[in-house]
Amino acid sequence: MGNGFTLQDAMAVLQDEKSKEVFQSIQEHLQRGESLGDFFYKYLPKQHAAYFSGFINFMPFAESLTLVIDILEKEKKNREQLIKGILYPLLLMVGMSAGVFVFNLVVLPKMVVLMEGFHMETAGYMKVQKMLQILTTAVCLLVCLCAMVAAYFLQKDKIRDTYRMIAKKMPGSLLVQIASRDFVRFFLECIVRESSTYNALQALKTIEQKPLVGLIAGELDHSLMAGESFSQAVHSRYVEEKLEKFFRIAVLSSDCAKMLQSYLNMCDARLSHQIKRFSTTVQLCSYLIIGFVLIMVYRILMMPMGMLQQM
C-alpha cells in the first residue's frame, strides 16, 4: 500500500491458500459497509492490534498500519539492545552467587575439618564462612525484594500512580527517562506522518499498552486545552528536563522532527553508557568476590604444605 496499491489490490496480490479465508472475511466486512477501524484489528497480531485500534481513530488506515509496524520494529531493536547489554553481567552475578553459596555450604566446611585434623587455627575461616553466608543470603533477599516491589508497583493499574510519585520525588530518575523516550518515539512517528499535534496526543492517550505514554500525552493535552502554549505545556514534572529543552528548541525550529530524532539519539547514547556502567560494576564486584574465594582456597590448600616444610 505504500507503493500506491489500494487495500483490495494488495489483498489480490498477496492472496494465497493460507490467507484466502482471511482476505475473504475482510472483503465480507467491507461489502457490508463496515469501516476498517471497526474490524481490521481482529486480523492483526495481539500487540499490533492494541496499537492499531488507537491510531485508526485519528489517522488514515495505511498510515496507522505503517506507524504500528515501525514502532514495534524499533521497540524490538531497543529490547534486544537492552537484553544483550545486561544479560551477561546478570548471568555472571547469578552464577557467582550460586557458586559462592555451594562453596560455602559444601566445600568450605570440609576444608575447615581438614584444617582441624592438622590442629590448625580455624576461627578466622569460620568467621569467613558466616560472612559469606550472610552476603549470599542478603544478595538473594535483596534481588527478590526488588523484583517483588517492581512487579507490584509497575503493574498496569498502578504504574501511573507510581510514575506520578517518582516524577515528583525524583524527576531525573530512570523511569522518567524511559517514559519520556517512549513518548517521543510515538509522538515523532505521528509527526513524521504529518499528523496534527491534537490528533497525535488524542491517539497516544488511548494506547493501553503504554500507560506512561498515555499519561504524558494526557497531561500535555490538558495543558494545551487550558490555553497554554506548547512551550509552557512541556514544562511538566512528567517530562524529563532534557526533553523539555529539546521540545522548546523544536518549537522554534523549522524542523521539529529532526530535533526530536536528536533527542532519541541522545537517549540511545545515554542508554548505552548506562548499560556499560552497570555491566562494568556488576562484573567488577563478581570478579572481586570470585578472586577473594580463590585466594582463600589457595591459602587453605597451601597450609598443610607449609606445615610439612617446617617439620
Order of alpha helices (4+ residues) and beta strands (2+ residues): alpha-alpha-alpha-alpha-alpha-alpha-alpha-alpha-alpha-alpha-alpha-alpha-alpha-alpha
